[in-house]
Amino acid sequence: MRRYALRDDQWDRIRSILPGREGSVGVTALDNRLFVEAVLFRYRAGIPWRDLPERFGDWKNVHRRHSRWSKSCVWERIFRHLADDADNEYAMIDSTIVRAHQHSAGAQKKPAKTRRSDDPGAG
């Protein structure tokens, strides 16, 4: 599997709601999966559209299609669909990810010795 590519189970979750699929109204897209992977690659790698690898096709066409999908709320539909059936794969947090500060072991906190600026005794 290529880096940044969709796994088959991920693709199966969204393929039925994308425009341009077989049997839907309008033009059938050549390869929706390749297009979605191109967009994911672009955002995950943090590159400009012009730097998309050639395996994704002409970057101008990918950008144009991305813009169309954005204007017609396709991306929003995909996000809503995925949010309805979230697998929480990336919401897991444990001590291998989040480290506690060395001073967070539960020691008694000392009260602050500063005065508020509106305190009449401050000076």
JOMOUR-V978716 format. One record per residue. N is the residue number from 0. PSI is psi in degrees with one decimal (999 if undefined). OMEGA is omega in radians with two decimals (999 if undefined). Layout:
N,PSI,OMEGA + N,PSI,OMEGA
This chain:
0,137.1,3.13 + 1,153.9,3.08 + 2,139.7,3.14 + 3,4.3,3.14 + 4,154.1,3.08 + 5,139.6,2.98 + 6,161.5,-3.12 + 7,-38.7,3.14 + 8,-34.1,3.08 + 9,-43.4,-3.14 + 10,-41.0,-3.13 + 11,-28.7,-3.13 + 12,-27.2,-3.04 + 13,-16.7,-2.99 + 14,-33.7,-3.06 + 15,-12.6,-3.11 + 16,2.0,-3.10 + 17,144.6,3.04 + 18,156.4,3.09 + 19,8.0,3.12 + 20,163.6,3.11 + 21,133.9,3.09 + 22,-7.5,3.12 + 23,161.7,3.14 + 24,140.9,3.10 + 25,-167.1,-3.10 + 26,137.1,3.08 + 27,127.5,-3.13 + 28,146.9,3.12 + 29,-48.6,-3.12 + 30,92.0,3.13 + 31,-38.1,-3.10 + 32,-44.4,3.12 + 33,-40.2,3.12 + 34,-47.2,3.14 + 35,-40.8,3.11 + 36,-33.4,3.08 + 37,-43.2,3.13 + 38,-44.0,3.10 + 39,-42.3,3.12 + 40,-46.1,-3.10 + 41,-46.2,-3.10 + 42,-39.7,-3.13 + 43,-36.0,-3.14 + 44,-16.3,3.13 + 45,38.8,-3.09 + 46,158.7,3.01 + 47,159.6,3.13 + 48,-39.7,-3.10 + 49,-22.0,-3.07 + 50,9.5,3.08 + 51,136.8,3.10 + 52,151.6,-3.08 + 53,-23.6,-3.11 + 54,-18.1,3.12 + 55,-3.2,-3.11 + 56,-167.9,-3.12 + 57,124.3,-3.09 + 58,-30.8,-3.14 + 59,-40.4,3.12 + 60,-39.2,3.11 + 61,-44.3,3.13 + 62,-42.8,-3.13 + 63,-45.0,3.14 + 64,-40.0,3.08 + 65,-44.2,3.13 + 66,-41.6,3.12 + 67,-44.7,3.13 + 68,-35.3,3.11 + 69,-45.9,-3.12 + 70,-32.7,-3.13 + 71,12.8,3.04 + 72,24.6,3.09 + 73,-45.0,-3.14 + 74,-40.2,3.12 + 75,-41.8,3.09 + 76,-41.6,3.12 + 77,-47.1,-3.13 + 78,-41.5,3.12 + 79,-42.4,3.12 + 80,-44.4,3.13 + 81,-34.5,3.14 + 82,-32.4,3.12 + 83,-30.5,-3.09 + 84,55.0,-3.07 + 85,136.7,3.10 + 86,-6.0,3.10 + 87,27.1,3.14 + 88,-35.8,-3.07 + 89,4.1,-3.13 + 90,1.8,-3.14 + 91,127.7,3.14 + 92,128.9,3.07 + 93,-176.4,-3.04 + 94,-11.0,3.07 + 95,-17.6,-3.12 + 96,-46.9,-3.05 + 97,121.8,3.11 + 98,139.8,3.08 + 99,149.7,3.08 + 100,148.9,-3.08 + 101,-24.1,-3.11 + 102,9.9,-3.09 + 103,25.0,-3.07 + 104,3.9,3.07 + 105,14.8,3.12 + 106,151.2,3.13 + 107,135.0,3.13 + 108,139.0,3.08 + 109,141.3,3.11 + 110,147.5,3.14 + 111,143.4,-3.12 + 112,23.4,3.12 + 113,155.8,3.12 + 114,150.1,3.08 + 115,147.8,-3.09 + 116,-23.1,3.12 + 117,5.6,3.11 + 118,125.6,-3.12 + 119,-23.7,-3.12 + 120,-5.3,-3.13 + 121,141.9,-3.12 + 122,999,999
